[in-house]
Amino acid sequence: MGKAILRGIRVSPLKARLVTKQIQGMNAELALASLKFTPNKAARLIYKILASAVANGEHQPEDVTVFSARVDRGSYLKRFRPRARGSASGIRKPTSHIFIEVKEMNTDTTDENGDN
């Protein structure tokens, strides 16, 4: 089992969750291929995290599946925009924490006694 975590990344959690829901339970090789051609900033980041999780578990991408892909809300970057009459309004820029865990697939279909 391999896992990788990226904290405080500057992408909205809602947008990142759309991508992680697509790859949940997929073979890592297929997930990497689909992320490579997804035109989304979060997809590029999740591609790198998934590749890191596979490497951390010392596996090959074709041997593992995406066991868990989770996106949590991080802190907000708080910025201000000038408004009329010298006032200001706030802007909140969200960040995310992305967790990906891969697990080796069980290709053996026999149980301990050798029966199917």
Buried (B, 14 or more C-beta within 10 A) or exposed (E): EBBBEBEEBEBBBEBBBBBBEBBBEBBBBBBBBBBEEBEBBBBBBBBEBBBBBBBBBEBEBEBBBBBBBBBEEBEEEEEEEEEEEEEEEEEEEBBBBBBBBBBBBEEEEEEEEEEE
